[in-house]
Amino acid sequence: MSNEKYLARIKKLLRLAKGTSSPEEAMNAMAKAQAYMRKYGVSESDVELSEVREAASTGAPSDARSVPRYMHGLCTLVCRAFGVECYIGGRWRS
């Protein structure tokens, strides 16, 4: 089974475990999800983080010749909070 397939199955079971009103159904769904996680060697954090994707922005929100200082600070804050990297680059306008 491919990574996406078993991650999708685990996500579905976890959603069912959290969203059902029946305690028995929730318990069964959680048990199945945990069994799949053990079988494929993933944690609940891995399942949640599998939804994180890479995104690119189109540039500074103005006609500034360089990236505004607040954007550097914001990038630093996001990088530290989420353990990601930020790349700032681009073409200079004349």
N, CA, C and O atoms as a Tinker XYZ file with bonds, in Angstrom:
   376  protein
     1  N      0.860000   -1.186000    0.000000    73     2
     2  CA     0.000000    0.000000    0.000000    64     1     3
     3  C      0.898000    1.239000    0.000000    63     2     4     5
     4  O      1.890000    1.278000    0.728000    81     3
     5  N      0.568000    2.239000   -0.795000    73     3     6
     6  CA     1.392000    3.442000   -0.886000    64     5     7
     7  C      1.221000    4.311000    0.359000    63     6     8     9
     8  O      0.249000    4.182000    1.104000    81     7
     9  N      2.203000    5.205000    0.563000    73     7    10
    10  CA     2.159000    6.101000    1.725000    64     9    11
    11  C      0.855000    6.868000    1.802000    63    10    12    13
    12  O      0.227000    6.934000    2.859000    81    11
    13  N      0.445000    7.449000    0.681000    73    11    14
    14  CA    -0.767000    8.271000    0.685000    64    13    15
    15  C     -2.000000    7.450000    1.019000    63    14    16    17
    16  O     -2.915000    7.932000    1.686000    81    15
    17  N     -2.019000    6.213000    0.553000    73    15    18
    18  CA    -3.180000    5.363000    0.801000    64    17    19
    19  C     -3.333000    5.044000    2.285000    63    18    20    21
    20  O     -4.414000    5.206000    2.853000    81    19
    21  N     -2.246000    4.589000    2.912000    73    19    22
    22  CA    -2.411000    4.234000    4.325000    64    21    23
    23  C     -2.540000    5.469000    5.198000    63    22    24    25
    24  O     -3.220000    5.417000    6.223000    81    23
    25  N     -1.909000    6.585000    4.825000    73    23    26
    26  CA    -2.108000    7.818000    5.592000    64    25    27
    27  C     -3.552000    8.292000    5.485000    63    26    28    29
    28  O     -4.130000    8.755000    6.469000    81    27
    29  N     -4.138000    8.178000    4.294000    73    27    30
    30  CA    -5.542000    8.564000    4.119000    64    29    31
    31  C     -6.451000    7.674000    4.956000    63    30    32    33
    32  O     -7.412000    8.157000    5.557000    81    31
    33  N     -6.156000    6.391000    4.999000    73    31    34
    34  CA    -6.966000    5.465000    5.794000    64    33    35
    35  C     -6.849000    5.786000    7.287000    63    34    36    37
    36  O     -7.848000    5.782000    8.007000    81    35
    37  N     -5.632000    6.063000    7.745000    73    35    38
    38  CA    -5.428000    6.402000    9.159000    64    37    39
    39  C     -6.145000    7.703000    9.494000    63    38    40    41
    40  O     -6.795000    7.801000   10.535000    81    39
    41  N     -6.033000    8.708000    8.617000    73    39    42
    42  CA    -6.722000    9.990000    8.844000    64    41    43
    43  C     -8.226000    9.785000    8.954000    63    42    44    45
    44  O     -8.880000   10.362000    9.823000    81    43
    45  N     -8.764000    8.966000    8.072000    73    43    46
    46  CA   -10.204000    8.700000    8.085000    64    45    47
    47  C    -10.614000    8.041000    9.402000    63    46    48    49
    48  O    -11.626000    8.412000    9.997000    81    47
    49  N     -9.834000    7.074000    9.850000    73    47    50
    50  CA   -10.149000    6.400000   11.112000    64    49    51
    51  C    -10.036000    7.353000   12.298000    63    50    52    53
    52  O    -10.860000    7.301000   13.210000    81    51
    53  N     -9.025000    8.222000   12.297000    73    51    54
    54  CA    -8.874000    9.188000   13.392000    64    53    55
    55  C    -10.023000   10.190000   13.403000    63    54    56    57
    56  O    -10.522000   10.549000   14.470000    81    55
    57  N    -10.448000   10.643000   12.219000    73    55    58
    58  CA   -11.611000   11.541000   12.150000    64    57    59
    59  C    -12.863000   10.856000   12.680000    63    58    60    61
    60  O    -13.658000   11.462000   13.398000    81    59
    61  N    -13.030000    9.596000   12.321000    73    59    62
    62  CA   -14.180000    8.835000   12.795000    64    61    63
    63  C    -14.128000    8.680000   14.312000    63    62    64    65
    64  O    -15.149000    8.801000   14.989000    81    63
    65  N    -12.936000    8.413000   14.843000    73    63    66
    66  CA   -12.790000    8.243000   16.293000    64    65    67
    67  C    -13.109000    9.527000   17.044000    63    66    68    69
    68  O    -13.659000    9.484000   18.144000    81    67
    69  N    -12.768000   10.662000   16.458000    73    67    70
    70  CA   -13.013000   11.941000   17.130000    64    69    71
    71  C    -14.417000   12.471000   16.885000    63    70    72    73
    72  O    -14.929000   13.250000   17.689000    81    71
    73  N    -15.052000   12.059000   15.782000    73    71    74
    74  CA   -16.307000   12.683000   15.398000    64    73    75
    75  C    -17.566000   11.872000   15.628000    63    74    76    77
    76  O    -18.662000   12.359000   15.353000    81    75
    77  N    -17.446000   10.662000   16.118000    73    75    78
    78  CA   -18.638000    9.839000   16.291000    64    77    79
    79  C    -19.234000   10.010000   17.687000    63    78    80    81
    80  O    -18.525000   10.312000   18.648000    81    79
    81  N    -20.531000    9.815000   17.779000    73    79    82
    82  CA   -21.195000    9.936000   19.083000    64    81    83
    83  C    -21.220000    8.604000   19.820000    63    82    84    85
    84  O    -21.513000    8.562000   21.015000    81    83
    85  N    -20.919000    7.531000   19.129000    73    83    86
    86  CA   -20.924000    6.205000   19.744000    64    85    87
    87  C    -19.551000    5.897000   20.340000    63    86    88    89
    88  O    -18.561000    5.860000   19.610000    81    87
    89  N    -19.475000    5.678000   21.649000    73    87    90
    90  CA   -18.181000    5.370000   22.279000    64    89    91
    91  C    -17.551000    4.086000   21.734000    63    90    92    93
    92  O    -16.332000    4.001000   21.592000    81    91
    93  N    -18.382000    3.091000   21.431000    73    91    94
    94  CA   -17.851000    1.823000   20.914000    64    93    95
    95  C    -17.230000    2.012000   19.530000    63    94    96    97
    96  O    -16.155000    1.488000   19.239000    81    95
    97  N    -17.925000    2.765000   18.690000    73    95    98
    98  CA   -17.415000    3.021000   17.341000    64    97    99
    99  C    -16.122000    3.834000   17.401000    63    98   100   101
   100  O    -15.182000    3.573000   16.649000    81    99
   101  N    -16.080000    4.814000   18.294000    73    99   102
   102  CA   -14.870000    5.623000   18.457000    64   101   103
   103  C    -13.707000    4.761000   18.925000    63   102   104   105
   104  O    -12.585000    4.899000   18.436000    81   103
   105  N    -13.978000    3.873000   19.873000    73   103   106
   106  CA   -12.929000    3.003000   20.400000    64   105   107
   107  C    -12.412000    2.055000   19.312000    63   106   108   109
   108  O    -11.205000    1.847000   19.191000    81   107
   109  N    -13.319000    1.486000   18.528000    73   107   110
   110  CA   -12.907000    0.585000   17.444000    64   109   111
   111  C    -12.100000    1.320000   16.374000    63   110   112   113
   112  O    -11.089000    0.808000   15.893000    81   111
   113  N    -12.545000    2.509000   16.009000    73   111   114
   114  CA   -11.829000    3.289000   14.995000    64   113   115
   115  C    -10.434000    3.669000   15.482000    63   114   116   117
   116  O     -9.467000    3.590000   14.724000    81   115
   117  N    -10.327000    4.082000   16.746000    73   115   118
   118  CA    -9.019000    4.448000   17.302000    64   117   119
   119  C     -8.103000    3.229000   17.371000    63   118   120   121
   120  O     -6.912000    3.332000   17.077000    81   119
   121  N     -8.647000    2.081000   17.755000    73   119   122
   122  CA    -7.843000    0.858000   17.823000    64   121   123
   123  C     -7.320000    0.478000   16.437000    63   122   124   125
   124  O     -6.159000    0.098000   16.293000    81   123
   125  N     -8.175000    0.581000   15.418000    73   123   126
   126  CA    -7.736000    0.272000   14.050000    64   125   127
   127  C     -6.682000    1.268000   13.576000    63   126   128   129
   128  O     -5.693000    0.884000   12.952000    81   127
   129  N     -6.895000    2.542000   13.874000    73   127   130
   130  CA    -5.923000    3.571000   13.475000    64   129   131
   131  C     -4.575000    3.311000   14.134000    63   130   132   133
   132  O     -3.534000    3.410000   13.485000    81   131
   133  N     -4.591000    2.979000   15.425000    73   131   134
   134  CA    -3.338000    2.696000   16.136000    64   133   135
   135  C     -2.659000    1.446000   15.581000    63   134   136   137
   136  O     -1.433000    1.393000   15.491000    81   135
   137  N     -3.451000    0.444000   15.210000    73   135   138
   138  CA    -2.878000   -0.770000   14.626000    64   137   139
   139  C     -2.188000   -0.451000   13.296000    63   138   140   141
   140  O     -1.087000   -0.935000   13.036000    81   139
   141  N     -2.835000    0.363000   12.455000    73   139   142
   142  CA    -2.214000    0.778000   11.190000    64   141   143
   143  C     -0.947000    1.595000   11.450000    63   142   144   145
   144  O      0.059000    1.416000   10.764000    81   143
   145  N     -0.995000    2.490000   12.439000    73   143   146
   146  CA     0.183000    3.316000   12.730000    64   145   147
   147  C      1.348000    2.443000   13.177000    63   146   148   149
   148  O      2.486000    2.677000   12.771000    81   147
   149  N      1.075000    1.438000   14.010000    73   147   150
   150  CA     2.141000    0.518000   14.429000    64   149   151
   151  C      2.662000   -0.276000   13.230000    63   150   152   153
   152  O      3.870000   -0.444000   13.063000    81   151
   153  N      1.741000   -0.758000   12.405000    73   151   154
   154  CA     2.115000   -1.581000   11.251000    64   153   155
   155  C      3.022000   -0.822000   10.284000    63   154   156   157
   156  O      3.990000   -1.378000    9.766000    81   155
   157  N      2.703000    0.449000   10.044000    73   155   158
   158  CA     3.465000    1.235000    9.075000    64   157   159
   159  C      4.507000    2.144000    9.720000    63   158   160   161
   160  O      5.203000    2.877000    9.017000    81   159
   161  N      4.626000    2.106000   11.048000    73   159   162
   162  CA     5.670000    2.861000   11.739000    64   161   163
   163  C      5.503000    4.367000   11.698000    63   162   164   165
   164  O      6.481000    5.097000   11.532000    81   163
   165  N      4.270000    4.841000   11.849000    73   163   166
   166  CA     4.020000    6.281000   11.873000    64   165   167
   167  C      3.345000    6.668000   13.183000    63   166   168   169
   168  O      2.675000    5.854000   13.820000    81   167
   169  N      3.533000    7.921000   13.569000    73   167   170
   170  CA     2.889000    8.437000   14.775000    64   169   171
   171  C      1.719000    9.326000   14.375000    63   170   172   173
   172  O      1.543000    9.647000   13.199000    81   171
   173  N      0.928000    9.716000   15.355000    73   171   174
   174  CA    -0.199000   10.611000   15.067000    64   173   175
   175  C      0.317000   11.951000   14.546000    63   174   176   177
   176  O     -0.319000   12.578000   13.699000    81   175
   177  N      1.469000   12.388000   15.054000    73   175   178
   178  CA     2.079000   13.634000   14.564000    64   177   179
   179  C      2.453000   13.515000   13.088000    63   178   180   181
   180  O      2.260000   14.454000   12.316000    81   179
   181  N      2.987000   12.359000   12.701000    73   179   182
   182  CA     3.334000   12.140000   11.290000    64   181   183
   183  C      2.098000   12.246000   10.406000    63   182   184   185
   184  O      2.150000   12.802000    9.308000    81   183
   185  N      0.993000   11.708000   10.896000    73   183   186
   186  CA    -0.254000   11.755000   10.127000    64   185   187
   187  C     -0.713000   13.198000    9.964000    63   186   188   189
   188  O     -1.102000   13.612000    8.872000    81   187
   189  N     -0.668000   13.966000   11.056000    73   187   190
   190  CA    -1.090000   15.364000   10.994000    64   189   191
   191  C     -0.161000   16.186000   10.108000    63   190   192   193
   192  O     -0.616000   17.029000    9.336000    81   191
   193  N      1.142000   15.937000   10.222000    73   191   194
   194  CA     2.113000   16.705000    9.440000    64   193   195
   195  C      2.118000   16.321000    7.964000    63   194   196   197
   196  O      2.670000   17.050000    7.140000    81   195
   197  N      1.517000   15.198000    7.624000    73   195   198
   198  CA     1.484000   14.790000    6.218000    64   197   199
   199  C      0.649000   15.746000    5.375000    63   198   200   201
   200  O      0.757000   15.742000    4.149000    81   199
   201  N     -0.178000   16.559000    6.013000    73   199   202
   202  CA    -1.007000   17.513000    5.286000    64   201   203
   203  C     -0.277000   18.819000    4.983000    63   202   204   205
   204  O     -0.781000   19.651000    4.230000    81   203
   205  N      0.899000   19.001000    5.562000    73   203   206
   206  CA     1.664000   20.226000    5.348000    64   205   207
   207  C      2.293000   20.175000    3.959000    63   206   208   209
   208  O      2.909000   19.178000    3.582000    81   207
   209  N      2.135000   21.229000    3.224000    73   207   210
   210  CA     2.665000   21.306000    1.867000    64   209   211
   211  C      3.542000   22.545000    1.714000    63   210   212   213
   212  O      3.504000   23.453000    2.544000    81   211
   213  N      4.319000   22.569000    0.656000    73   211   214
   214  CA     5.170000   23.719000    0.357000    64   213   215
   215  C      4.355000   24.737000   -0.428000    63   214   216   217
   216  O      3.540000   24.384000   -1.280000    81   215
   217  N      4.591000   25.991000   -0.126000    73   215   218
   218  CA     3.883000   27.051000   -0.847000    64   217   219
   219  C      4.851000   28.186000   -1.146000    63   218   220   221
   220  O      5.803000   28.420000   -0.401000    81   219
   221  N      4.604000   28.870000   -2.217000    73   219   222
   222  CA     5.441000   30.007000   -2.599000    64   221   223
   223  C      4.572000   31.245000   -2.712000    63   222   224   225
   224  O      3.411000   31.179000   -3.118000    81   223
   225  N      5.153000   32.365000   -2.347000    73   223   226
   226  CA     4.427000   33.625000   -2.508000    64   225   227
   227  C      4.964000   34.325000   -3.754000    63   226   228   229
   228  O      6.014000   33.959000   -4.282000    81   227
   229  N      4.245000   35.312000   -4.204000    73   227   230
   230  CA     4.645000   35.997000   -5.432000    64   229   231
   231  C      5.576000   37.167000   -5.187000    63   230   232   233
   232  O      6.086000   37.750000   -6.144000    81   231
   233  N      5.812000   37.526000   -3.946000    73   231   234
   234  CA     6.748000   38.605000   -3.675000    64   233   235
   235  C      6.264000   39.551000   -2.606000    63   234   236   237
   236  O      5.237000   39.330000   -1.965000    81   235
   237  N      7.025000   40.605000   -2.429000    73   235   238
   238  CA     6.682000   41.614000   -1.432000    64   237   239
   239  C      5.355000   42.267000   -1.813000    63   238   240   241
   240  O      5.050000   42.411000   -2.997000    81   239
   241  N      4.575000   42.657000   -0.823000    73   239   242
   242  CA     3.248000   43.202000   -1.119000    64   241   243
   243  C      3.249000   44.648000   -1.597000    63   242   244   245
   244  O      2.209000   45.306000   -1.572000    81   243
   245  N      4.374000   45.138000   -2.022000    73   243   246
   246  CA     4.436000   46.522000   -2.500000    64   245   247
   247  C      5.475000   46.601000   -3.615000    63   246   248   249
   248  O      6.016000   45.584000   -4.047000    81   247
   249  N      5.740000   47.798000   -4.066000    73   247   250
   250  CA     6.772000   47.990000   -5.083000    64   249   251
   251  C      8.126000   48.295000   -4.444000    63   250   252   253
   252  O      8.952000   48.992000   -5.034000    81   251
   253  N      8.346000   47.781000   -3.260000    73   251   254
   254  CA     9.594000   48.028000   -2.540000    64   253   255
   255  C     10.770000   47.425000   -3.309000    63   254   256   257
   256  O     10.630000   46.406000   -3.985000    81   255
   257  N     11.920000   48.070000   -3.194000    73   255   258
   258  CA    13.113000   47.577000   -3.873000    64   257   259
   259  C     13.747000   46.430000   -3.101000    63   258   260   261
   260  O     14.541000   45.671000   -3.657000    81   259
   261  N     13.408000   46.299000   -1.843000    73   259   262
   262  CA    13.904000   45.176000   -1.048000    64   261   263
   263  C     12.763000   44.679000   -0.165000    63   262   264   265
   264  O     11.728000   45.334000   -0.034000    81   263
   265  N     12.966000   43.538000    0.423000    73   263   266
   266  CA    11.936000   42.960000    1.286000    64   265   267
   267  C     11.827000   43.813000    2.545000    63   266   268   269
   268  O     12.840000   44.099000    3.182000    81   267
   269  N     10.620000   44.221000    2.913000    73   267   270
   270  CA    10.442000   45.049000    4.108000    64   269   271
   271  C     10.942000   44.343000    5.370000    63   270   272   273
   272  O     10.905000   43.116000    5.467000    81   271
   273  N     11.400000   45.127000    6.316000    73   271   274
   274  CA    11.975000   44.596000    7.551000    64   273   275
   275  C     10.983000   43.715000    8.311000    63   274   276   277
   276  O     11.361000   42.683000    8.868000    81   275
   277  N      9.711000   44.127000    8.332000    73   275   278
   278  CA     8.727000   43.337000    9.067000    64   277   279
   279  C      8.561000   41.938000    8.463000    63   278   280   281
   280  O      8.250000   40.984000    9.176000    81   279
   281  N      8.772000   41.821000    7.139000    73   279   282
   282  CA     8.648000   40.502000    6.511000    64   281   283
   283  C      9.786000   39.580000    6.931000    63   282   284   285
   284  O      9.579000   38.378000    7.094000    81   283
   285  N     10.979000   40.127000    7.108000    73   283   286
   286  CA    12.092000   39.319000    7.612000    64   285   287
   287  C     11.762000   38.812000    9.012000    63   286   288   289
   288  O     11.978000   37.643000    9.330000    81   287
   289  N     11.236000   39.711000    9.843000    73   287   290
   290  CA    10.860000   39.314000   11.202000    64   289   291
   291  C      9.768000   38.260000   11.208000    63   290   292   293
   292  O      9.820000   37.305000   11.984000    81   291
   293  N      8.785000   38.433000   10.346000    73   291   294
   294  CA     7.694000   37.469000   10.250000    64   293   295
   295  C      8.207000   36.112000    9.784000    63   294   296   297
   296  O      7.815000   35.077000   10.323000    81   295
   297  N      9.079000   36.117000    8.786000    73   295   298
   298  CA     9.660000   34.863000    8.298000    64   297   299
   299  C     10.440000   34.155000    9.400000    63   298   300   301
   300  O     10.330000   32.940000    9.559000    81   299
   301  N     11.222000   34.908000   10.153000    73   299   302
   302  CA    11.989000   34.332000   11.254000    64   301   303
   303  C     11.064000   33.713000   12.292000    63   302   304   305
   304  O     11.315000   32.608000   12.772000    81   303
   305  N     10.006000   34.414000   12.636000    73   303   306
   306  CA     9.045000   33.920000   13.621000    64   305   307
   307  C      8.388000   32.622000   13.154000    63   306   308   309
   308  O      8.285000   31.664000   13.920000    81   307
   309  N      7.950000   32.592000   11.910000    73   307   310
   310  CA     7.298000   31.398000   11.371000    64   309   311
   311  C      8.282000   30.232000   11.317000    63   310   312   313
   312  O      7.930000   29.104000   11.662000    81   311
   313  N      9.505000   30.502000   10.888000    73   311   314
   314  CA    10.516000   29.447000   10.809000    64   313   315
   315  C     10.802000   28.837000   12.169000    63   314   316   317
   316  O     10.885000   27.616000   12.295000    81   315
   317  N     10.953000   29.660000   13.173000    73   315   318
   318  CA    11.215000   29.153000   14.524000    64   317   319
   319  C     10.019000   28.395000   15.087000    63   318   320   321
   320  O     10.187000   27.361000   15.735000    81   319
   321  N      8.824000   28.898000   14.846000    73   319   322
   322  CA     7.620000   28.281000   15.408000    64   321   323
   323  C      7.321000   26.923000   14.783000    63   322   324   325
   324  O      6.884000   26.002000   15.473000    81   323
   325  N      7.557000   26.798000   13.477000    73   323   326
   326  CA     7.163000   25.582000   12.786000    64   325   327
   327  C      8.329000   24.714000   12.338000    63   326   328   329
   328  O      8.121000   23.664000   11.730000    81   327
   329  N      9.550000   25.138000   12.630000    73   327   330
   330  CA    10.711000   24.342000   12.253000    64   329   331
   331  C     10.863000   24.205000   10.744000    63   330   332   333
   332  O     11.179000   23.129000   10.235000    81   331
   333  N     10.635000   25.304000   10.038000    73   331   334
   334  CA    10.744000   25.296000    8.579000    64   333   335
   335  C     11.809000   26.286000    8.140000    63   334   336   337
   336  O     12.368000   27.013000    8.961000    81   335
   337  N     12.084000   26.311000    6.857000    73   335   338
   338  CA    13.043000   27.258000    6.307000    64   337   339
   339  C     12.328000   28.227000    5.381000    63   338   340   341
   340  O     11.302000   27.898000    4.784000    81   339
   341  N     12.877000   29.407000    5.272000    73   339   342
   342  CA    12.296000   30.433000    4.416000    64   341   343
   343  C     13.371000   30.894000    3.437000    63   342   344   345
   344  O     14.505000   31.164000    3.831000    81   343
   345  N     13.016000   30.981000    2.186000    73   343   346
   346  CA    13.936000   31.462000    1.165000    64   345   347
   347  C     13.378000   32.760000    0.611000    63   346   348   349
   348  O     12.247000   32.811000    0.129000    81   347
   349  N     14.181000   33.801000    0.685000    73   347   350
   350  CA    13.773000   35.089000    0.134000    64   349   351
   351  C     14.716000   35.403000   -1.014000    63   350   352   353
   352  O     15.927000   35.507000   -0.820000    81   351
   353  N     14.173000   35.552000   -2.182000    73   351   354
   354  CA    14.977000   35.846000   -3.357000    64   353   355
   355  C     14.103000   36.447000   -4.427000    63   354   356   357
   356  O     12.889000   36.564000   -4.258000    81   355
   357  N     14.699000   36.817000   -5.497000    73   355   358
   358  CA    13.896000   37.354000   -6.585000    64   357   359
   359  C     14.683000   38.307000   -7.445000    63   358   360   361
   360  O     15.896000   38.454000   -7.295000    81   359
   361  N     13.975000   38.951000   -8.346000    73   359   362
   362  CA    14.597000   39.900000   -9.263000    64   361   363
   363  C     14.442000   41.310000   -8.722000    63   362   364   365
   364  O     13.432000   41.646000   -8.103000    81   363
   365  N     15.439000   42.115000   -8.961000    73   363   366
   366  CA    15.373000   43.522000   -8.551000    64   365   367
   367  C     14.666000   44.309000   -9.638000    63   366   368   369
   368  O     14.909000   44.109000  -10.828000    81   367
   369  N     13.816000   45.178000   -9.228000    73   367   370
   370  CA    13.105000   46.030000  -10.191000    64   369   371
   371  C     13.898000   47.312000  -10.412000    63   370   372   373
   372  O     14.557000   47.805000   -9.497000    81   371
   373  N     13.833000   47.845000  -11.617000    73   371   374
   374  CA    14.536000   49.113000  -11.851000    64   373   375
   375  C     13.566000   50.224000  -12.155000    63   374   376
   376  O     13.980000   51.361000  -12.379000    81   375
